[in-house]
Amino acid sequence: MSRTAPAARAGSAADPAVPGQHAPSPAGAPAASSDAASRPSAPRSGHAAAWAELLRLPALFTVPGDALAGAAATGARPGRRTLLAIGSSLCLYEAGMALNDWADRAEDAVERPHRPLPSGRVRPAAALTAAGVLTGAGLALAAGAGRPALAVAAPLAATVWAYDLGLKHTPAGPVAMAAARGLDLLLGAAATGGGTRAALPSAALLGSHTLAVTAVSRRETTGGSVLAPLAALATTGVLTRLVADSRIRLPAGRRAAAAPGQSGSTPPARPTGTNGALTTALAAAYAATAARPYVHAALNPSPPLTQRAVGGGIRATVPLQAALAARAGAPVASLLVAALAPAGRMFARRAAMRKVSIT
């Protein structure tokens, strides 16, 4: 999805080039081996690597947490429909990634010529076709999760396409990206619990984080912006406090389980005990992941440090999702989401993925 991510392109929240990323090998370079049987494997391997780079496969680890945090907010137990929502989110996220590079192919030819489309490793028509097919698959999976899920997935898909094709370079771009990530969280809530009302606060918090990251990303190739990383740093501080310290009302299902016999009008209460400690720890992990690169980018707003700030903000999405799930009283889902962060880093370090930007 073109989010952040919604989303999110919660990712999709942005799409900077990563410093040190290598340009493709020159066309027509001689084969390293004279073994004719081994020659066909090289083009296939290179083609797969190009698609992995286009789709930013390591960034997929920032997506399932949206649906799981949304499911946690409803108080319902995740199930088959939650899995369908996750599948829908993954498809729509990847549709946004492919569409992003298709829409930016002329700009990337100047600023990021190493990317798959301007380098010729993936044809523009293939990228656009992939975006369409993935969007259709995402909507089909959402339909399988029920009518409420499809009612959220449809505007989510529309937001992804609107962002990539028209809103990205306008003042509405960061807002559209934040809306996409928030809708992605609501997709998990709608699929799991049949409604989205209980998940609106979590969606607002996640969307605010995505808005801040996207605002920083708008200067990733030129640098020079001190205000954007400072604003993102302030946003991170506010969100950390809201997630870890605010007095909250648990979803109805979890409130009843935690305090049998009490009515739904009980006063808001802080998370307590082990769950409260988990929420606090994950909120601290979120702040630590995002804050340091923002500080560096504010002190020296060069393109490389701005790009690192965007990458840090995207990586911070996972502990934020986990903290939101813990805040809603779902420690198991929270730990499952938190485990996606190291898994994503390990996947990104694999030899085939070293050239692939997490963003």
Secondary structure, DSSP 8 states (H G I E B T S, - for coil): --SBSSB--BTTT-----TT------TT---S---GGGTTHHHHHHHHHHHHHHHTGGGGGGSHHHHHHHHHHHT----HHHHHHHHHHHHHHHHHHHHHHHHTHHHHHHH-TTSTTTTTSS-HHHHHHHHHHHHHHHHHHHHHT-HHHHHHHHHHHHHHHHIIIIITTSTTHHHHHHHHHHHHHHHHHHHHHS--GGGHHHHHHHHHHHHHHHHHHTTTTT---SHHHHHHHHHHHHHHHHHHHS-B---HHHHHHHSTT--TT---B---HHHHHHHHHHHHHHHHHHHHHHHHHHHS--HHHHHHHHHHHHHTHHHHHHHHHHHTT-HHHHHHHHTHHHHHHHHHTSGGGTTS---
